[in-house]
Amino acid sequence: MYRKTRIAITGAGIGGLTAALALMQRGFQVDVYEQASQFGEVGAGIQLSANGTRCLFALGLQQDVLRCASQPSAKEIRHWSSGDTWRLFDLGAESVERYGAPFLMMHRADLHAVLVQHIRAIRPEALHLGARLAGLTQHAEGVELEFEDGSRRHAHVLIGADGVHSRVRQQLHGRDDPQYTGCMAWRGVIAAAELPAHLRRPVGTNWVGPGAHVITYPLRNGELMNFVGIVERAAWQKESWTEQGTVDECRADFAGWHADVLTLVERLDRPFKWALMGRTPLTRWGQGCATLLGDACHPTLPFLAQGAMMAIEDGVVLARCLEACPDDPATALQRYERLRIERTTAIVLKSAENTRRFHNPALASAEGAQRYIETEWAPDKVRARYDWLFSYDALSVDAGAQIAAEPA
Ligand SMILES: Cc1cc2nc3c(=O)[nH]c(=O)nc-3n(C[C@H](O)[C@H](O)[C@H](O)COP(=O)(O)OP(=O)(O)OC[C@H]3O[C@@H](n4cnc5c(N)ncnc54)[C@H](O)[C@@H]3O)c2cc1C
């Protein structure tokens, strides 16, 4: 089946590529425009919870994803200075049994490459590099895209998957610059062979402490260990939102932390610093035949590890809505937005709430931490915080539902 609706997507991040693949598999003509001159993702890991892996597997990526992912057995909480350890939840077979899909950890470049490969297998010329969107105009037949090199393209539908600094968002909703959230992230990977055996176990670990936390997890079947260190910092001095840092600077940010954390820092290959950016959630995403997806509409602090999962869910739900209503894309886009906005807004707000939980002053001493962790991470509370995230099924939400008229 080949549909006549032409769809343009700006941004070839995980969100844009997932949407492209889901749409192409449903017979739509899709072109993805990416500003970068080559494809890639940052050299860091990504946690894929069951709500995301369920979508990726439904897109036919199961074999390729499993080939290069790590499947951890559990997640643990550790105290920043004593190193005391608490079980957060079991993963592995437990995730499959409970949610019908696994919890995986993957190098971003690997996931990105799998998506690119599957898109190219359908239509090699669908991906356009060095194509930076500058502006857009909507008219009766769709959307006119204008690129920085002066070229123009026409599409019936435009999906802005162009990240936190989205040009499409700016064009649809006016300029509102993202704000620095007060937290920055250290990111890097470590060759697992350089770590002692107890730091190479197949578990995800959240080290929690006052004003900072550290996440580690295995990648590439345990060959690499991912490191994310989040630190509260009053201001971000530089113009760029990401830059290379040094092991010395990272070590200084974790002075006094447990020896295991410092061992990880010492072995970081190339530590990068990221300013974590946020925006107040939008109440509308789209307009006419143009809409937004992923970080372009709901950038989030990564404290529930759901930013890319939301982008993946968005892509699948959007493709299903367009499939259910191919002759009226504007209505399909409204359905998509109504199906997605409540969940994504809740995730953004609850991720921000986790700053207080992960960085709580009660964690300063080992005794205070014991009480705080036993209360905050009690099994019923953990289930309440994560079940609704992992059990969501983008493949079964009602993509063909009638939408009620807008309130006047
Ligand atoms: C430290 C950290 C850890 C994280 N960990 C996790 C995790 O474990 N699990 C999880 O689910 N999420 C995680 N996230 C969040 C996740 O990385 C993002 O939410 C996700 O990558 C967003 O994907 P996206 O495709 O929407 O945007 P992006 O990945 O930002 O992609 C946008 C693309 O658009 C392109 N672009 C921008 N402007 C233009 C233009 N004008 N024209 C053409 N192209 C353009 C960009 O070059 C880019 O390729 C984490 C984030 C951080 C910072």
The ligand as an ORCA input file, in Angstrom:
! r2SCAN-3c Opt
* xyz 0 1
  C      21.677     13.133     30.837
  C      20.457     12.626     30.115
  C      20.063     11.308     30.267
  C      18.905     10.839     29.652
  N      18.541      9.530     29.814
  C      17.395      9.080     29.231
  C      16.990      7.714     29.385
  O      17.689      6.911     30.009
  N      15.817      7.304     28.817
  C      15.021      8.172     28.098
  O      13.958      7.766     27.610
  N      15.405      9.469     27.919
  C      16.553      9.935     28.449
  N      16.951     11.231     28.251
  C      16.099     12.118     27.428
  C      16.309     11.878     25.926
  O      17.689     11.947     25.628
  C      15.570     12.909     25.084
  O      14.285     13.137     25.613
  C      15.444     12.401     23.660
  O      16.707     12.123     23.114
  C      14.699     13.403     22.795
  O      14.650     12.929     21.470
  P      14.113     13.853     20.302
  O      14.209     13.016     19.070
  O      12.799     14.441     20.679
  O      15.110     15.105     20.228
  P      16.669     15.165     19.899
  O      17.360     13.917     20.249
  O      17.151     16.434     20.493
  O      16.713     15.277     18.313
  C      16.402     16.467     17.647
  C      17.081     16.456     16.285
  O      16.620     17.599     15.538
  C      17.710     18.172     14.851
  N      17.367     19.581     14.596
  C      17.278     20.607     15.484
  N      16.910     21.738     14.868
  C      16.733     21.445     13.553
  C      16.352     22.198     12.418
  N      16.060     23.509     12.514
  N      16.270     21.581     11.227
  C      16.559     20.231     11.118
  N      16.940     19.479     12.152
  C      17.027     20.069     13.365
  C      18.881     17.975     15.826
  O      20.127     18.078     15.158
  C      18.597     16.582     16.355
  O      19.184     15.578     15.570
  C      18.124     11.716     28.843
  C      18.546     13.036     28.649
  C      19.705     13.492     29.277
  C      20.124     14.915     29.054
*
